[in-house]
Amino acid sequence: MKDRKWDFIPFSYYDRTGMERHLEQRAAQGWLLERISNFGWYYRRIQPGKIHFTVTHYLRASQFDPEPTEEQREFHDFCLQSGWKLAAASGQMQVFYNEEDDPVPIDTEPALELERIGKMMKRLLPFQFILLVIGFCMGGSWLWSLTHRPIDLLSSAYNLATGAIWLMLFLWCAADLFRYLTWRRRAKKAAPLGEFVPTKGCHKLLLVVASVTVLSFAYLLLADRKPGFRLVMLLMLAGYALLFLVVNGVKNFLKRRKASRALNRGITLAVDVVLAFALMVGIAAGLFWGLSAGVISSMKESLDPPLSVEELTGVEDDRYITSIQTDSTLFLTRRNFYQHIFFDQLQAGENVAFLDYTIVDVHMSFLYGWCEEELLHDRDDWRGDDPDTPYYQYVEIDPTPWGAERAYQLWVGGEMPSSTYLICWPGRLVELEPDFELTQVQMTLAAEKLAP
């Protein structure tokens, strides 16, 4: 039977009621808190029983203190005389426990508790507001993309994962700030009456955010197939983890060496800044090297294009290259093929055919209409002489030559048809953009090659 236990409960800093209730439940299960660190809470086994806990904040304490100050030790002795023993401390947060049936509380003045929590939260609120604003912008952009540009969002594992993380982070920041400000308003009214107001944080929602983050990164690593991408992600995650461990290790080492609070804070901050800068420079340099060396790429050269210029025109040319980009998730797969010849290889006045087409496979039928609408209106922002009418518009045509359910041809300025087509087969959308007019024979051949 193990004698030690660890758990990670990300309580809000102000949620003393939630922390006390959680610790009392752990004591009833036979576990007593003995240490708090950045990695979680640590317990030792005890005889199960009813133990009271109090979480209070000593504002003059610091996480950089090598040991409790004389004033802080006097406070601990005062609490001990009332039966309250120090279980653990982390910076300003002090956790006491009492095994008496009806102990005298440490905090007897609600106004003082309100003041302490208010001062502590003032240091945290700016950071939380920044996260709230960033989360709102990123999460809102994610939701907008979901309804207006579902192909870009739902075909990219990166966009899907990071957007979900930011949206969840915004929801947590908004809910946590609302809970804190609501508690503070009620506590201000109750303080003159000598009444304490229980706190209620959002640790369960934060656990959901943490779970979504871990699952999103795991899915990102599993789903993305771009060359070198997994290596980049793993190295970045390892770099951030190393940064956290080194900074935390430096702080704890200096505490063990009895360095002063100011010295510890200065050295730890310096190490943090230097390593963070080195990490950013290393990531940028690694990406530049990987892209230039071809180790990292958004292209998929090993994927064979289903349709080529040579097949459509019957003209063979060794100068043609095919750029291929693919993204895939549980919802959509998007593949873009662009066949061209570099301009510096063309002779003066030489006329060659280029081919560009995008294949979108919709894996969930309810998304098909959204994706079709995106492709139909993707060029609506382009305006001509009439600001109320898009310069490029798809016009529905006979789908029979394509063997499709629906087909559209792009018109330019409402007057001239182009060589761009949108073909809709069950479960598949294809936007075909050759720079030459297609004959009926070429349409039939393209349909055979591109249909699902």
Phi, psi and omega in degrees: 000127183286148181254000180231150181218148179228141168212163182234104179239104185280074179292149171295148185301327183272352189276068179295323181298315179297319179293317180296318180296319180296317180293325177294323177294319178296320179296322178295335177272353178101028180228130180243130179298136177228346180200145176234133177221180177293346183262357179138192181252141184240138184234158170240152184287138177222176173287126181304139180184177180270116180232136178268144180232149174227129176251118180229170183235126178255101193293339181276355178277163180213150177291348180265358179293132179291333179196165180301140177289168178301318180295322180290322177294324176297321177296318178297319179295320178299318179293322181295325178296335178267006179094002182263117180260143179286121177272311181195159178218145176219100184064237182280338183281126180239130182244122180243154176227155183217130184264004177286159183290317183223075186286155174285127183294151176289310180270119181245354181240109180302326181296322179292320177297317178300319180293316181296312181295323179297316179295320180294318182289333178300329179284337184261333186299319178303317179297319181291325177294322177298315177298322180298314182293314179297316179298321178296315181294311183290317179293321177295320177297322178297316179293321178297317179296326181299325182264333185253330180224062184296332181293312179300321183281307191279350176267348183254117178297325181293309180298320181295316185287308184294323178297319179296321179297312181296322179296316178295322179295321177297316180299319179293314180301315181296315182293319182292318177295320178297316180297316182294312183294325176295315178298317182297319179297316179292322181293325178296323179287326185276336185301314179299338179270000180075024184250137174270140177253123179299144177269158178214104182270195184233042184293330178293320177294322178294326174296323176296317178300315179298318180295316178298320179297312180297314180295323180294316178294322179296316178296321179300316180293325182279326189273325186284135184245011181291139181302129176082352186293317181298320179298317179298313181298315181294320179293321178295314178298319178295323179295316179293322178296318178296320178300314180297315183293318182293314181298315179294323179293321178297316180299313181291325178297315180293328176294318178294330179276005177064032176292149181293162180302313183296317180295315180299313182298316182296313181293316181298317179295319179297315178298319180300311182295314182296314180293322178297317178296316179297323180295315180296317178296318179296319179295314180298315180295319179296319178295317180298315179295317182296319179291317181291328180273351180083004178290325178247133182203151172267001182262159177235087186290338184279354182272126181280129178290137180288339182221141182227163176299320182299320180292324182283320186260340184077008181257123178267135180209118183292347182282346181294136171235153181238118175266130185233129176231133182223142175225144183209139174222186176296338187265314186219156167232125178240128178233129178243132180237128180228114183251124186204175175238135179301140185298328181289352177261356181275144175278157180300126179078001181287135182246113180236158182268138174246156181220131179223127176209152182235131178249125178243114175261121183263114184275344179234118192300330184291347179270351188299313182299319178299315183293320178297318179296321179299314181292324180294327187245018183294336183254016184295337181288343178281122182239145176259223179293328178266108183293345181268354184236128176299141181290324177251127180220137174278134178242131182292136180233177179293120182277358186302314180300338181264350184062033186245171176284320178215153177214147181225150174238138182278128177253145183253121178065016180072009185235329190231125177286144178257184179264018180260134183230151171239118184245133185242106172256163176302120178079357183218137173239135180230126172254111186254123185230072171283155178265024177218156181288136179269138173274170178299323179295316180293324176298316180297317179296315179299319179298319179297323183280328189258343181294151180293000000 
